[in-house]
């Protein structure tokens, strides 16, 4: 079959990390001459394009965006004054996408008349929205896993009753019931019945990083005999540099003036809302550590990021003035990939969302792991205890306790200015080299992508 006879439809979950993953995959597929249709509400399609991470304008022009009809999405303010950081304020958007079954079915049917094969790639968490694709003879669907395979395997293994034995390293890990809220596990389990329509699974990872868990997911008790592919990283692993000061972000110009591996990057993603008190403790911890830093300080996204002004998080009086020359506080969108890829960046304090983990691993940057909710605690364990490319800011069992200034100071010093940190950095750099090589001709990640393209264009 000629590639022009295939059309791909992307169905994301409407939060930034999930939108971005499928948008990056869209670029990879469209680069093979295959038309890609990206669907969602007008609000979230606009968000995806505005924040396209690692995509260029030429790539965006190849993707067809479809704005599905949807009611106004409630833009609830995130609550910063709670130690439970689960982003419940995003549920209105998620529920809207659960109700897209009819318009998605219509789009698939319309496109099926124009192409010999329709390939639907959907976020696992919106599985019910694409169930009608199974009724269209020339359509096939693939579940896209935005979590680490380590995380997904542990969740599915426990949900299905731990039907088979695994290695000793997994037997000693905490139960997912102590990590995920009961409602979240029920939500994930409720999707299982829809996966019987799927022709295969795509994992957002690399065999270099998670080969053991990719193989465990392939066990009959988890995925049956379905095909699976590990396709990641989908962001550019080699970033071009520019001397054009007009197009370069101010923080990159500042990084250019710092010594190699001397700066810690601090960012907690798009779903974490810090209280003023928590931000103050981080600020004082950074100041007392006497280490260079770039800190992205933004409130969590609302379900509609364009609705109203975002809350401005307060810092101790005079902090930014005292830190002039030592650190930068960014309150808008920051070029995370470019920061992590920069030679002056030597560490990353992060919430351990899987996107941020992959980017940091790929760029060879060690992590100070501060998980906030959902899959992040297990990601943090994977990074610190299995890959050994990071250290914990706090254990998940202490999630109800505020993180003190002294703890933050100590962690930053350990990662950035100690022999322990140097050893962790060395392991991170070695793993990053292997991941980047996997994207080259003949590498594992490149072969997985080529295998998937060959499969859908067979």
C-alpha positions, -999 to 999 in steps of 0.1 A, spaced: 0 0 0 13 35 -9 17 58 21 -6 84 5 -35 59 10 -32 61 48 -46 88 70 -39 91 107 -62 106 134 -47 117 167 -70 119 198 -52 134 228 -62 140 264 -66 178 269 -38 187 293 -5 201 282 18 171 287 -6 147 268 -13 172 240 24 177 234 33 141 232 7 133 205 16 165 186 53 155 186 43 120 173 21 137 147 52 155 134 72 122 131 44 105 112 37 134 89 74 136 80 69 102 63 44 118 39 13 105 58 -15 130 64 -22 135 101 -54 149 116 -52 163 151 -86 166 168 -99 184 199 -117 214 212 -108 247 196 -93 258 229 -70 229 232 -59 228 196 -50 264 200 -31 256 232 -12 227 215 -1 249 186 9 278 209 31 256 230 45 233 204 76 220 220 104 212 195 82 215 164 89 240 136 64 260 116 69 237 85 61 207 106 30 223 120 18 232 85 16 195 76 -8 187 104 -46 191 99 -63 205 130 -100 197 135 -119 218 161 -147 196 174 -179 213 187 -178 215 224 -196 235 252 -176 262 270 -150 245 293 -152 256 330 -119 273 338 -117 265 375 -88 281 394 -63 255 408 -61 254 446 -25 262 457 -33 258 494 -35 221 496 -8 194 500 -28 171 477 -17 184 443 -40 162 422 -52 186 394 -89 181 399 -95 215 383 -87 199 349 -116 174 351 -140 197 332 -118 195 301 -113 157 304 -150 151 307 -156 172 276 -133 149 256 -151 118 270 -182 130 251 -165 134 217 -175 98 207 -201 110 181 -180 137 163 -149 114 163 -170 86 148 -183 110 121 -148 122 112 -134 87 110 -163 77 87 -158 107 65 -121 102 61 -126 65 55 -143 73 22 -111 92 11 -84 68 23 -78 31 21 -69 29 57 -76 51 87 -52 48 117 -65 62 150 -39 69 177 -56 78 209 -45 86 245 -53 56 267 -74 78 290 -99 87 263 -104 52 250 -142 52 251 -143 82 227 -129 62 198 -148 29 203 -169 34 172 -138 31 150 -141 -6 154 -173 -5 134 -156 10 103 -140 -18 81 -109 1 70 -101 17 103 -78 5 130 -68 20 164 -38 21 186 -37 30 223 -10 56 231 5 53 266 17 87 280 30 71 312 63 54 317 60 17 310 74 11 345 44 30 358 18 15 335 31 -20 341 28 -16 379 -7 -2 377 -20 -29 353 -1 -57 371 -18 -47 404 -53 -41 388 -52 -75 372 -43 -92 404 -5 -98 400 -11 -130 380 26 -137 374 59 -133 392 84 -105 384 119 -97 395 129 -91 430 134 -53 424 97 -50 416 85 -71 445 100 -46 470 83 -15 455 53 1 472 18 -7 461 2 16 436 -27 19 459 -4 39 482 4 63 453 -27 67 432 -60 78 447 -86 51 446 -108 71 422 -78 74 397 -72 37 398 -109 31 392 -108 56 363 -79 37 347 -95 3 352 -127 15 336 -109 19 303 -99 -17 300 -130 -29 282 -124 -5 253 -89 -18 246 -103 -50 230 -108 -29 199 -72 -18 198 -49 -33 171 -18 -25 192 -1 -2 217 25 26 214 46 35 245 61 69 250 96 56 260 128 40 247 140 4 251 173 19 262 155 33 293 127 8 300 134 -24 280 126 -46 310 92 -31 315 83 -30 278 89 -68 278 68 -72 309 39 -53 294 41 -77 264 31 -106 287 -1 -122 277 -16 -114 311 -13 -77 304 -15 -69 267 -23 -103 252 -8 -109 218 -11 -73 205 17 -56 188 36 -29 206 61 -2 198 83 21 220 85 53 201 105 80 219 119 105 223 99 125 199 116 158 205 148 168 187 177 153 205 201 177 187 190 213 192 204 239 168 221 269 184 217 305 172 236 337 177 206 358 168 198 376 201 164 386 187 152 350 185 170 337 216 152 335 250 168 357 276 175 327 299 196 311 272 217 342 268 222 341 306 231 304 304 257 312 278 276 333 304 277 305 330 303 277 335 295 242 324 271 221 346 268 249 371 231 258 369 201 239 384 169 242 365 137 243 386 103 236 372 72 218 384 52 215 351 18 227 341 -4 209 367 12 219 400 0 250 419 24 261 446 13 282 476 31 314 484 46 296 514 59 267 494 74 291 468 90 310 497 107 279 510 120 270 476 133 306 471 151 306 505 165 271 499 179 281 465 194 313 480 210 295 509 225 268 486 245 295 468 240 276 435 232 292 401 196 285 391 168 291 366 133 288 381 101 286 361 75 299 386 40 297 370 7 287 384 -9 255 372 -29 256 339 -66 260 341 -88 237 319 -90 267 295 -56 284 297 -70 314 278 -97 322 304 -87 350 327 -54 360 342 -32 334 359 -24 339 396 10 355 403 29 335 429 45 358 456 81 356 466 99 369 497 106 407 495 138 415 477 145 379 466 148 386 429 170 416 435 193 397 458 196 369 432 206 391 403 235 374 386 229 342 406 196 331 393 166 339 370 129 336 379 108 331 348 70 337 351 61 329 315 65 299 291 101 288 291 121 268 265 126 237 287 143 215 260 168 242 252 175 248 289 181 211 296 203 208 265 225 237 274 260 229 285 257 251 316 227 231 330 239 206 355 207 195 373 169 196 372 145 199 401 112 185 388 78 171 396 88 140 376 61 142 350 71 117 324 77 143 296 102 161 319 118 128 329 124 118 293 137 152 283 161 153 312 173 117 307 178 123 270 198 155 276 219 137 302 208 159 331 205 144 367 173 150 386 162 162 420 129 144 422 100 161 439 68 142 428 35 160 433 7 136 422 -5 108 399 23 89 381 50 111 394 59 92 427 66 60 408 85 79 381 106 94 409 113 59 423 123 47 389 147 76 384 164 74 418 163 37 428 165 19 394 182 42 369 201 60 397 202 93 378 186 114 406 180 120 443 147 124 462 137 158 475 112 140 498 98 105 501 62 101 489 53 87 524 60 123 537 37 140 511 15 155 539 45 173 553 58 207 539 93 206 525 115 228 546 140 254 533 168 233 549 158 202 529 158 221 496 192 237 504 206 203 512 192 186 481 205 213 458 240 212 473 241 174 471 231 174 434 252 204 423 282 205 446 292 171 459 310 139 449 276 122 452 261 146 427 291 142 403 286 104 403 249 108 396 256 133 368 281 109 352 255 81 351 229 106 337 253 117 310 262 81 300 225 72 298 217 103 278 243 94 252 228 59 248 193 74 244 204 99 218 223 72 199 191 51 198 175 78 176 203 75 150 201 51 120 201 16 133 192 26 169 164 10 189 141 40 189 146 47 152 139 10 144 107 11 165 94 41 146 103 26 112 86 -6 122 54 13 131 54 33 99 59 1 79 30 -16 98 4 11 92 14 15 55 16 -22 48 
